[in-house]
Amino acid sequence: MSTIMLNNSLKVQEKVKFEIVTDLMALLPIMERRLPKSCFMYNQLKSYESFKQDLKVYSLQPSENEDLDDLWILFSFFREDWGSTISISAPVFPIPNIPSRVQEALQATDPVDWTKRFCVLNVDLAISDFIAKTSLRKFGNVIKIFPCDLYYMELEEALKINIDISSTPEVSLGPLSPLEGTQFLTRNWQYTKEGTDTFIRKSIENHISAGVYVRDEKNKSKRELACVAISPGYGVISSLVTHPNHRRKGYASLVMKYICKQLAANGFYPSWDVEISDPTAVAFHKSLNKQVAGKVDYISHKAL
């Protein structure tokens, strides 16, 4: 810990805390060295200019005898529907233990406000256990933990993805329009709540998205959305949703292939998380990509 020397020569310990990072691009080389686990946080840094109103980046300065590769890095991305989405990058993965100075900094109310609702995205299991213990025992809050696999794709692999829809002329594939994509997801995504429409619209406007369009059976000159996915400012592919009338037609696979290839073409590592409690989802995503960056947790935190 750092210390402050007072006039009376007494040393008073300064509280350890995460500090705002102003030179974000200085963190990119660190995130590259931490791949593949850091894939989604690397993406967040790369897309910062598109989401800078919603993303805050913090770091815990190294203690003595440590260098920049020992930095603990924390991102806080604001969502209009769920509040802050927290991401944490540690120097090693998996984490053998959390240093006491890091525990002290995480328990502070800035940047993690334990009195409010927040989510923690794709966090290492040791950090997940610490957050659960702190939230329940110290603050008396309620949390839900969803164990996940974090999927990751190398840029070269994603760029080689073959997408062929020549045999299905009634199907087209492309980016979403903000209006149409927002309307589709707010009507069909099970996690929609107040504020979700704003979050989705901003994601589509500012970053890469994908949609499968099919001809309207009643009006052949009109096309309708059948399946979509977006890539929000917290670095993972999200909201893969197929309309009930168009399931089991391979559209989800097309959307995932398209968005992965588009992300890679723009220098982003395709990454997404899948709850391991859903065997159907696990089987589907393994068919797309068998490379798992690690076992992680998604945490939903609700303050009482």
Secondary structure, DSSP 8 states (H G I E B T S, - for coil): --EEE-TTS-EEE-----EE-S-GGGGHHHHHHTTTTTHHHHHHHHTHHHHTTTEEEEEE---TT--GGG-EEEEEEEETTTEEEEEEE-SSSS-S---HHHHHHHHSSSSS-TTS-EEEEEE-HHHHHHHHHIIIIIS--EEEEEEEEEEE--HHHHHT-----TT-TTEEEE---HHHHHHHHHHH-TT--TTHHHHHHHHHHHS-EEEEEEE-SS-TT-EEEEEEEE--TTSS-EEEEE-GGGTTSSHHHHHHHHHHHHHHHTT---EEEEETT-HHHHHHHHHH---EEEEEEEEEEE--
